[in-house]
Every structure is written in structure tokens, then in C-alpha cells.
């Protein structure tokens, strides 16, 4: 369930970014005949920023990174992978990120 929420969060942020970047262009295209060229240029700049920002949003907010960030902020180890591997002695190993953030 948490993985689906992470994907929905990523999708919603990318959608909001697209709407914000394309809204000035849409308004400019539907404007009345006297066009302001400075406004048109600004609208095209916003539209071009979308193609730059979307990959960064995808790279930063992908679900594995969100899971790691959430576990670091809660000072808990991240959920084990589906294999559920443990160390031979049975002791739990703490991730380096958790040690640095939690101060343990």
C-alpha cells in the first residue's frame, strides 16, 4: 500500500508541475488578438522549464528514495527487501544514513 501511495505522490507532483508550467502558454494562446510579445516569451519559457524539471522531480521523488527518506526521518531502518536477508549472527545491521541522521 505504501508503494502505491509513493507512486501516486510522484504522479501528482509531476502533474502539478506540468499544469503550472503549461498554464501561462494556454492562457497566452487563448488571449484576445492584441498580443504582448513579452508575455508570450515568458509563457514559452515556462513551457520549456517543464522538460527540465520533470526528470529531476522523477529522479528525486522516486519511491525507493522516498522510502529511505521517510525511514531516516523516523530514525528507523528501512523495510527489508522481499528476500529478508539478515546477517549470519542474527544481529540487525543499521544503515549508515540512519546512524548519521539519528546520531546513534
Helices and strands as residue ranges (DSSP letters): H 2-29, H 37-60, H 63-73, H 96-102
